[in-house]
Amino acid sequence: MAGDTLAPAKINLFLHVGAPGVDGYHPLCSLMVFADAGDRVSLHEGDALVVKVRGPFADQLAGEGDNLVLRAARALLAKARGPQALSAFTLDKRLPVAAGLGGGSSDAGAALRLLREHMTPRLDDAELESVAAGLGADGAACLWGRPVLAQGRGERLSPAPGLPVLEAVLVNPGVSVSTPAVYAAFDAAGIFGDVEPPPMPEAFESVEELAGWLATTRNDLEAAAVALAPAIGDVLATLSDEPEALIARMSGSGATCFALCQSEVEAESLAERIMAMKPDWWVQRCRLGGPWG
């Protein structure tokens, strides 16, 4: 038993958030895409169901105890028909934690895909999707890593419009942002967005067309996150001032921001300049879309 796969970073190209319902949950509408960069999850034989965490951001996790990878694996094994071989995971944590990149959900999705391959009998896609959806708002989208329009709490997924090649730069100022704290600040401001899907074409012919359309949309959590972590505002201002950035926006509840660029060369140039200007920031040049092999 062995396997290894990418757990791609999730990017919210836009994120519209409505007023909380009586259950406290916020309805949302978001166009999600995935990067060709992220964590890596490996599956191998073991004496117990455990996860070993390594990588540049391993120390940002609480440790190697309970996490979304283990929760996902336990939930999937609970659906198994018959005994299964013991499995262990290794998580190479390459993405910042609490960064608006869906890292934990994507790690869990990767673990589910790997584990399903070695189950006898194998569970079907619907069973896999039900487990993923139970892990959080990003769980369903992050299972397959395909561009999607997410609605409801994030569990209602429909295909994204056709997208061109998206060359991008991701930037995190080295701060972690609590999602509950961002939502609390968002609720306190009382400015809630419309969560009906905005009019969009069946396909975007160019990144310039997409960037122009995205300028009519929002990330409704951005102001609350910037108020809690002003460094996010510094990232957005820095990216917006650079000529290669067609649009700069925060992903999820922060603190990572992204810039879309016209070409790979421009994205590379922007990433190199930001790294030179702000050596303490995490900067990742990538391509957005998905799914990635």
Beta strands, then each sheet from edge to edge (+ up, - down):
strand 1: 2-17
strand 2: 28-45
strand 3: 51-54
strand 4: 87-92
strand 5: 148-152
strand 6: 156-159
strand 7: 166-172
strand 8: 247-250
strand 9: 257-261
strand 10: 282-289
sheet 1: 1+ 2- 4+ 3+
sheet 2: 1+ 2- 5+ 6-
sheet 3: 1+ 2- 10+ 7- 9+ 8-
end
